[in-house]
C-alpha cells in the first residue's frame, strides 16, 4: 500500500500538517509521498515532489482566486476551484500500484465537482481543515446550517451564484466513497450532519507534528510586562480577530502592562516562542489551529475563544476560552492577565507541554490504522 498526499501548497495549516504526516509515515516504514503545486519557496525534502502546472492551469488558478476575492470577505468563501489533479494525473501517479490518495487542500488543485467520479476509480481520503468540502464554498458557515439540507440562497454569495447550475449540482454530489479525517470532534459532527458527507465514513485524528522541535523554557516568568504573541498569517484578518489585536495594541502602547509580538516579525519560529508569555488567538471561526498546538508544545498558555474545535485542545486552568458573545478588548485583557498569573511556574508549563506532546504522538499510528481499514 502506498499513500500519496496532495496539497495545494506546502505551507499553511494544511500543507504543514500534510508534510509532517508524510515524514512521520516514511519514518515508520510506510511508502508515502507528498505532492504540492510548485512554488519558488518550496524546496522538496525526501519524499516530496512539486506538481507542475501548464500556463493554462496557472491562468485558471489565478482567475478563480481573483473571482473568490472579489465576491467574498476574508476568503471565507471560495466557490471556484480550477483543476490540476484529474483522473489522468492520478493514474500517472499510481502507476497501477495499490495507492490511497490523501487530499489535504484542494483549492486550485482539484475541482470538487470531479471528486465523485475520482472516488469511484481511486481510493480517496480527505482531511477536512475547514467545512468547504461539504458546503461547496464556505470555509466556515458561521451560524448558517444550510449545508445540512440545501445551500441554495447562500447568505455569503451573490444571489446569481447561489442559483447557478453548479450550486444545485453540488447538493446532489455522491461523496459517499470519500473517507474523511477531521482534526476535531466539532468538525466531524458537522460533516456527519451534512447533505454531502453524511453517508461517508469519518474519523477524528489530530494533525501530525512529527519532526516539530519545541524546547519549553524551564525558568519562571516575570510579572510585567506580559509579552503577548499573535500568529495569524494575515494580522488584519477579521476571522482571526486581527481587528481586536490591533485595537488592543493601540490602547496599550504606553501602559507598560502588555508588550506585543507578531510571528510575522520573526525569521525563526523558536525566537517567537521564546519571546512570549501568552499566545492570543481571538478567532471568530476556526477548527483546530496548528499554532495553538505549537504553543502548548512550547508550554505557552493560550487565550482563545469557544469557536469550532478550539475548546477541545485548550487546558482548563492553564489556557483561557472566551465565549464569542463576550469577546471584547476588556475580556481579552482580563484573560491574558489571568493565564499569565496561572502559568508563571515553569513546572506547570513543562507538564502541559509533555501532556500535549503525548496526545499528538498518536497521530501517525492512528493514520496508519485508518489507512489499513480502507
Secondary structure, DSSP 8 states (H G I E B T S, - for coil): -EEEEEES-SSHHHHHHHHHHHHHHHHTT-EEEEEEE--TT----TTEEEE---HHHHHHHHHHHHHHHHH-STT-B------SS-HHHHHHHHTTS-EEEEEEE-TTTS-GGGHHHHHHHSEEEEEESSSHHHHSSBS--TT--GGGT--TT-TTS-HHHHTSHHHHHHTT---TT-EEEESSHHHHHHHHTSTTTTTS-EEE-----TT-------S---SSSEEEEE--SSTT-TTTTHHHHHHHHHHTTTTSSEEEEEGGG-SSHHHHHHH-SEEEE--SS-SS-HHHHHHHHTT-EEEEESSTTGGGG--TTTSEEE-GGG-SHHHHHHHHHHHHHHT-SHHHHHHHHHHHHHHHTTHHHHHHHHHHT-
